[in-house]
Amino acid sequence: MTELQATPVSQESLAAAQLELGGNQNALALRRPFDPAAHDLEPSFRLTRFADLKGRGCKVPQEVLSKLLEGLQHDENNSQDHEHAHFMHMAIPRYGIGMDASVTPLRNGGLVLVQTTDFFYPLVDDPYMMGKIACANVLSDLYAMGVTEVDNMLMLLGVSTKMTEKERDVVIPLVMRGFKDSAMEAGTSITGGQTVVNPWVTIGGVASTVCQPNEYIVPDNAVVGDVLVLTKPLGTQVAVNAHQWLDQPERWNRIKLVVSEEDVRKAYQRAMDSMARLNRIAARLMHKYNAHGATDVTGFGLLGHAQTLAKHQKNEVSFVIHNLPVIAKMAAVAKACGNMFQLLQGHSAETSGGLLICLPREQAAAYCKDIEKQEGYQAWIIGIVEKGNRTARIIDKPRIIEVPTKEKDGELW
């Protein structure tokens, strides 16, 4: 890492963190879950307590965001932009706000710059896994555009002012190591970033790549008869909340009739595993099976992102979702909480969720089979594309698919 600026995190702790980043951490499978006591921290230490919001709670609501962004929308009538478009011979259009990543034609060589940024607050208590999840989440927006090679990443890190020096010096290097390991897995590296102090812990980054137009898939070509495929199960927000409630008797009492402690711990591990998994293979297979567009399912939930994708289609189509694959037992937990999560309505926030992909009907099953063969994880056909006015909806009584369908001893999925 060439430039992680400290403002004003001490140089010593940053140097220690960078030293952590230097080692070779390939034995990820052998990692033990984070145990605060093993690092001489209080056994009650919880990373998630260094932020008050998570999931959709830390995002500006979708309808408010649309209003706020109006002033930034690309104005074709702007004379400079018009000249720039003319200069580019209109060969490669510029894409931006409302899409998962921005696509900027470069001045030479018919290449484009594809960029995205994201950051959020801790939602799991394992700092290393938090780093991995944050990195996978940043990369996910590029993967949603079918981009599979990432040229560079920057890391954005906020160190909580509420942390003791000891907590900071243990936790922040682990977060950075997780972020770096995920970037290595993606075949890219971190060459800079920014580190600040902040009331809450924040972790995120910027991912950039320069590519030719055939290396990305503009998500606007869905046609009637396509099907919708989802590559990761839903329910991550429910799982991480349920796990935190194990320590909160008044909350736990609301759900203990429908779920055991063991169920919750397993769901939490599954959620972490899912969120830390890259969507890179899913993106690669989009090219192989002629995807007509995709988005990743994150903070606005399945329906929120499906609606945004539908709105950007060239053709007069709508998306109808019939099936909801959910981490095992989490649909029951969501129901027991009343309408708090709105999981079955498609509004429950997902962090680093799967890709929602429009695929030709005759290729979707092969896509799902291929991703399972390569990754060992399922993908599901969850809906259809029909004639309509660029909206998305979930049917009244969607089929809930418990993931995994059957429990196997000693296996997470």
C-alpha positions, 0 to 999 in steps of 0.5 A, a space after each residue: 500500500 503506497 498511501 494510507 493517510 492518517 488523519 490523525 490516527 497515530 503513525 505507529 498504529 498505522 505502521 503496525 496495520 500495514 505490517 499486518 497487511 504485508 504477511 501472507 494469509 492464504 490459510 483462510 480456511 484455518 481461521 478461527 472465529 474472532 475471540 476478543 479475549 484471545 487478543 487481550 480485549 474485554 470478552 464483551 467487546 463487540 465491533 458492532 457497538 461502534 455504530 448505531 445503524 446498519 443495513 438500510 438504516 444507514 442509507 438515505 431512503 431511495 425516494 429521497 436519494 433520487 431527489 437529492 441526486 437530480 442536480 447531479 444528473 448528466 445533462 445532455 444539453 450542457 454545451 461542454 458535455 455536448 461537445 464532449 459527446 460529439 468528440 467521442 462520436 457518440 460511440 460509447 455512451 457515458 453512464 452514471 447515477 442510477 447505475 451500479 457503477 459509472 462508465 466514462 469513455 476515455 479520451 483515447 483508444 476506445 477504452 472506458 473507465 468503470 468505477 464504483 465506491 461504497 462504505 458502511 458500518 460494522 454489521 458483524 463482530 469479526 473484524 477480519 470478516 468485516 474487512 472481507 465483506 466490505 471489500 466484496 461489497 465494493 467490488 460487487 457493483 463492478 461485477 454487476 456490470 459484468 466487469 471481472 478484472 479490477 485494476 485498482 482499489 483504494 481503501 476508506 477507513 474510519 477509526 472510532 474515537 470511542 475505541 481504546 488504543 488497545 482496541 484500535 491496535 488489535 481490530 483495525 489491522 484485522 479489518 485491513 487484512 480482511 479487506 486486503 485478502 479479499 482484494 487479492 482473491 479478486 486479483 487486484 491490489 490496494 494502492 492507497 486510500 484515506 484513514 480518518 478518525 470518526 465517531 463510528 467505525 466505517 470501512 469501504 473503498 473505491 474500485 476502478 478498472 479500464 476496459 474495452 466496451 465488450 468487457 462490461 454489460 450495460 444493464 438495459 437489455 431485458 426482453 419479454 420471456 427472460 428470467 431473473 436469477 439470484 446468486 446469493 440467498 436473502 436474509 443477511 440483515 435478519 441473521 446478523 440482527 438475530 445473532 446480536 439479540 442472543 445477548 439481549 433477552 428482551 429481543 431474544 424472547 421475541 424469536 426464541 419460539 421459532 429458532 434455536 441458538 444453534 440455528 441463529 449461530 449457523 445462520 450468522 456464519 452462513 450470512 458472513 460466508 455469503 457476504 464475504 463471497 465475491 460475485 466474480 464468477 457470477 459476473 464471468 458467467 454473465 458473458 458466457 450465458 448472454 445476460 441482458 443486464 444485472 444489478 447487485 442486491 444490497 441496501 435497498 433490498 431485493 425489490 428496491 434493486 429490482 425496481 431500479 434495474 427495471 426502470 433502466 430497461 430500453 424495452 417496455 418490460 416489468 419484473 415479477 418475482 415468484 421465489 425468495 431463497 432465504 438463509 434457513 430459518 430467517 423467514 420464520 425469524 422475520 415473521 416473528 418480528 412482525 413487519 420489522 425487516 419486510 423480508 418477504 416484501 423484498 425490502 430487507 437490506 442485504 449487504 454484499 448480496 448476490 447478483 440479480 440477473 436477466 438471462 434468456 430463459 433457455 440459458 438460465 438453468 445452465 447458468 445456475 448449474 455452471 455456477 454451482 459446479 464452479 463455486 459449490 453454491 446454488 443460484 436460483 431462478 426467482 422470477 420472470 420478465 413480462 411486458 410492462 411499464 418498467 416496474 418490479 413486484 413480488 407476488 402476494 404469496 411468494 415461495 420461500 426456499 430455505 437455504 440450504 434445503 437440507 442440513 448436513 453435519 459439519 457443513 455450512 451449506 
